[in-house]
Amino acid sequence: MKKQLIALQEYLAQNGLDAAYISNPTDINYFTGFYSDPVERILALLVFPDKAPFMFAPQLEVEAAKEAGWDQDVFGYLDHEDPFALMAGHIKDVAGSPVNWGIEKDDMSVQKLEALTQQFPNAKFPVNLSRYMENAKLIKTPEEIAELKAAGDEADYAFSVAFNAIKEGRTEQEIVAEIEYAMMKKGVMHMSFDTIVQAGANAANPHGGPEKNPIKKDELILFDLGTVHNGYISDASRTVAFGQPDEKSLDIYKVDLEAQYAAMDAAKPGITAAELDKVARDVITKAGYGEYFIHRLGHGMGTSEHEFPSIMEGNDMELKPGMCFSIEPGIYIPNVAGVRIEDCVYITEDGCEPFTHTSKELKYIK
C-alpha cells in the first residue's frame, strides 16, 4: 500500500474519523495510481483508519484499476444498479456503520452527499479532506520531482512543434491540432489542459482559447500548454514574435520577461507567496502596466495544473524546498496584445529550478 495512503489512515485515526470518502479523480490517482474521470458515474476510494481500503468503480473500470497497480479490493457496479446502496453494503462489511466521515467538501456534490447520508443516516462530516489533500501534496518527493521533470521535457518538445507550425494564414486552432497530433505520435496521449494558442489582440484575453482567425504577420503569438506524464503534469507558456511586431508589443514583452526573471531569481526558501507575487508585480507596475496584470503570479501544480498554494497577494505562506508552482506574470492590453511567460518550478535549498527550459528570450519567426 502506498505511503500516502498509510499517512491518510494515520490522519483518520488521529482525528477520530471512522471513514474517508475520496471522490476527486486526481486524488484517487494520488493514492492508488489509477486515474479515470467517471463523468456522471460514481468512482470513490473508501479509506478506514484500521481496515483495508477499497475502491468502488463502474464495472467497466474495475479491470483497468487493477491493471494500474491497485492491489486492494475493487468493487464494481452496473449502470442499472444503485451505486450508493451497493457501496454501503461493502462499507458495512468492512467497517460497520461509520459515523464520523472525512469528505472532500470542495469536490463532493450535494447529490452525492445526500445519497451517502441516505445510506448512513447517523453520518456526520466534521472534516474537510480538501484541506488535508492540499497539505499532503504540498511538498513533492524526489520521485515526484522526477516525474514533473519528465513532463516538463515533453512540454519543451511541444513548444518546438508549436513554433515550427506557425505559418501565415494558418489558424490558431490548426496549430493546436498540429501540436497535439505530434504529441500523440510521440506517445503523449493527454495534455494537462486544453492547449492555448492566441495571436495578436486575441492573446489579451488570458483565459480565452484558440479561434479560427488566421495568423497574421507582425504579431505576438502566445502558447500555453502542458502534458500528463505518469499522472504528473507540466504547464508552461511562451510568447513569440511572428514577423516584426510593433514597438508597444515588444515593450510589453520586455517588461513581462523582466518580471518573470525577477521572480525566478527571488523564489527561494523563506520568501512568502505574497512577497514573490510582489516582486513580479512591482516590475510591471513600475513600467506602467500594473493595471494589465490581472491575475495571481502563480499556482501550485503536481497531479493537476491548479493546486495549493496560490502565489498571490495576501498569502503569507513561506516557501519551502519541494514546493512546486508556476511563475507566470502576464500583461494583457485589450485590442493591442497579450504576453505571458510561464515556467513551473520547484523550490530547492537555496533557490528554484524550472521544469521547462525552452528559451524565454524573444524568438522571431519569419
Solvent accessible surface area in square Angstrom, and as a share of the most:
residue,aa,sasa,rsa
1,M,93,0.42
2,K,81,0.34
3,K,132,0.56
4,Q,32,0.14
5,L,0,0.00
6,I,74,0.38
7,A,47,0.36
8,L,0,0.00
9,Q,21,0.09
10,E,94,0.42
11,Y,54,0.21
12,L,0,0.00
13,A,65,0.50
14,Q,145,0.64
15,N,72,0.37
16,G,48,0.47
17,L,4,0.02
18,D,55,0.28
19,A,0,0.00
20,A,0,0.00
21,Y,1,0.01
22,I,0,0.00
23,S,9,0.06
24,N,42,0.22
25,P,28,0.18
26,T,30,0.18
27,D,10,0.05
28,I,1,0.00
29,N,18,0.09
30,Y,18,0.07
31,F,1,0.00
32,T,6,0.04
33,G,39,0.37
34,F,12,0.05
35,Y,118,0.45
36,S,13,0.08
37,D,87,0.45
38,P,17,0.10
39,V,118,0.68
40,E,131,0.59
41,R,70,0.26
42,I,11,0.06
43,L,7,0.03
44,A,0,0.00
45,L,0,0.00
46,L,0,0.00
47,V,0,0.00
48,F,1,0.00
49,P,38,0.24
50,D,113,0.59
51,K,94,0.40
52,A,62,0.48
53,P,2,0.01
54,F,3,0.01
55,M,0,0.00
56,F,0,0.00
57,A,0,0.00
58,P,3,0.02
59,Q,88,0.39
60,L,118,0.59
61,E,30,0.13
62,V,10,0.05
63,E,105,0.47
64,A,42,0.32
65,A,0,0.00
66,K,99,0.42
67,E,145,0.65
68,A,45,0.35
69,G,54,0.52
70,W,15,0.05
71,D,102,0.53
72,Q,52,0.23
73,D,87,0.45
74,V,18,0.10
75,F,54,0.22
76,G,23,0.22
77,Y,12,0.04
78,L,85,0.42
79,D,96,0.50
80,H,153,0.68
81,E,60,0.27
82,D,80,0.41
83,P,27,0.17
84,F,9,0.04
85,A,44,0.34
86,L,64,0.32
87,M,1,0.00
88,A,4,0.03
89,G,34,0.32
90,H,44,0.20
91,I,0,0.00
92,K,92,0.39
93,D,121,0.63
94,V,47,0.27
95,A,32,0.25
96,G,35,0.34
97,S,74,0.48
98,P,6,0.04
99,V,57,0.33
100,N,48,0.25
101,W,0,0.00
102,G,0,0.00
103,I,4,0.02
104,E,2,0.01
105,K,95,0.40
106,D,96,0.50
107,D,58,0.30
108,M,21,0.09
109,S,49,0.31
110,V,107,0.61
111,Q,116,0.51
112,K,49,0.21
113,L,56,0.28
114,E,110,0.50
115,A,18,0.14
116,L,2,0.01
117,T,46,0.27
118,Q,143,0.64
119,Q,44,0.20
120,F,6,0.03
121,P,107,0.67
122,N,117,0.60
123,A,15,0.11
124,K,127,0.54
125,F,41,0.17
126,P,83,0.52
127,V,31,0.18
128,N,35,0.18
129,L,0,0.00
130,S,12,0.08
131,R,105,0.38
132,Y,34,0.13
133,M,8,0.04
134,E,47,0.21
135,N,90,0.46
136,A,34,0.27
137,K,20,0.08
138,L,19,0.09
139,I,77,0.39
140,K,13,0.06
141,T,36,0.21
142,P,107,0.67
143,E,119,0.53
144,E,16,0.07
145,I,19,0.10
146,A,59,0.46
147,E,47,0.21
148,L,1,0.00
149,K,93,0.39
150,A,28,0.22
151,A,0,0.00
152,G,0,0.00
153,D,88,0.45
154,E,25,0.11
155,A,0,0.00
156,D,29,0.15
157,Y,85,0.32
158,A,0,0.00
159,F,0,0.00
160,S,51,0.33
161,V,21,0.12
162,A,0,0.00
163,F,19,0.08
164,N,118,0.61
165,A,0,0.00
166,I,10,0.05
167,K,109,0.46
168,E,113,0.51
169,G,45,0.43
170,R,61,0.22
171,T,23,0.13
172,E,0,0.00
173,Q,75,0.33
174,E,89,0.40
175,I,0,0.00
176,V,21,0.12
177,A,60,0.46
178,E,69,0.31
179,I,0,0.00
180,E,48,0.22
181,Y,137,0.52
182,A,15,0.12
183,M,1,0.00
184,M,97,0.43
185,K,141,0.60
186,K,109,0.46
187,G,54,0.52
188,V,12,0.07
189,M,111,0.50
190,H,128,0.57
191,M,36,0.16
192,S,16,0.10
193,F,42,0.18
194,D,126,0.65
195,T,3,0.02
196,I,22,0.11
197,V,0,0.00
198,Q,0,0.00
199,A,5,0.04
200,G,6,0.05
201,A,48,0.37
202,N,30,0.15
203,A,1,0.01
204,A,14,0.11
205,N,80,0.41
206,P,26,0.17
207,H,160,0.72
208,G,13,0.13
209,G,28,0.27
210,P,33,0.21
211,E,88,0.39
212,K,156,0.66
213,N,52,0.27
214,P,68,0.43
215,I,2,0.01
216,K,124,0.52
217,K,83,0.35
218,D,77,0.40
219,E,43,0.19
220,L,3,0.01
221,I,0,0.00
222,L,0,0.00
223,F,0,0.00
224,D,13,0.07
225,L,0,0.00
226,G,0,0.00
227,T,0,0.00
228,V,51,0.29
229,H,49,0.22
230,N,111,0.57
231,G,16,0.15
232,Y,28,0.11
233,I,6,0.03
234,S,2,0.01
235,D,8,0.04
236,A,0,0.00
237,S,0,0.00
238,R,5,0.02
239,T,3,0.02
240,V,3,0.02
241,A,0,0.00
242,F,3,0.01
243,G,18,0.18
244,Q,102,0.45
245,P,4,0.02
246,D,84,0.43
247,E,132,0.59
248,K,95,0.40
249,S,6,0.04
250,L,30,0.15
251,D,57,0.30
252,I,0,0.00
253,Y,7,0.03
254,K,131,0.55
255,V,8,0.05
256,D,0,0.00
257,L,19,0.09
258,E,93,0.42
259,A,0,0.00
260,Q,0,0.00
261,Y,84,0.32
262,A,27,0.21
263,A,0,0.00
264,M,27,0.12
265,D,112,0.58
266,A,22,0.17
267,A,0,0.00
268,K,88,0.37
269,P,43,0.27
270,G,41,0.40
271,I,29,0.15
272,T,20,0.11
273,A,0,0.00
274,A,18,0.14
275,E,87,0.39
276,L,0,0.00
277,D,2,0.01
278,K,120,0.51
279,V,45,0.26
280,A,0,0.00
281,R,60,0.22
282,D,67,0.35
283,V,30,0.17
284,I,0,0.00
285,T,78,0.45
286,K,187,0.79
287,A,48,0.37
288,G,56,0.53
289,Y,13,0.05
290,G,22,0.21
291,E,131,0.59
292,Y,57,0.22
293,F,7,0.03
294,I,107,0.54
295,H,51,0.23
296,R,78,0.28
297,L,0,0.00
298,G,0,0.00
299,H,8,0.04
300,G,0,0.00
301,M,1,0.00
302,G,0,0.00
303,T,12,0.07
304,S,25,0.16
305,E,49,0.22
306,H,100,0.44
307,E,26,0.12
308,F,59,0.25
309,P,1,0.00
310,S,21,0.13
311,I,0,0.00
312,M,83,0.37
313,E,140,0.63
314,G,66,0.64
315,N,28,0.14
316,D,109,0.56
317,M,53,0.24
318,E,94,0.42
319,L,1,0.01
320,K,114,0.48
321,P,49,0.31
322,G,11,0.11
323,M,1,0.01
324,C,2,0.01
325,F,0,0.00
326,S,0,0.00
327,I,0,0.00
328,E,19,0.08
329,P,0,0.00
330,G,0,0.00
331,I,0,0.00
332,Y,5,0.02
333,I,14,0.07
334,P,85,0.54
335,N,141,0.72
336,V,59,0.34
337,A,2,0.02
338,G,0,0.00
339,V,0,0.00
340,R,8,0.03
341,I,0,0.00
342,E,1,0.00
343,D,1,0.00
344,C,2,0.01
345,V,0,0.00
346,Y,33,0.13
347,I,2,0.01
348,T,34,0.20
349,E,143,0.64
350,D,118,0.61
351,G,13,0.12
352,C,21,0.13
353,E,79,0.36
354,P,29,0.18
355,F,5,0.02
356,T,4,0.02
357,H,122,0.54
358,T,27,0.16
359,S,79,0.51
360,K,24,0.10
361,E,103,0.46
362,L,38,0.19
363,K,94,0.40
364,Y,109,0.41
365,I,24,0.12
366,K,204,0.87
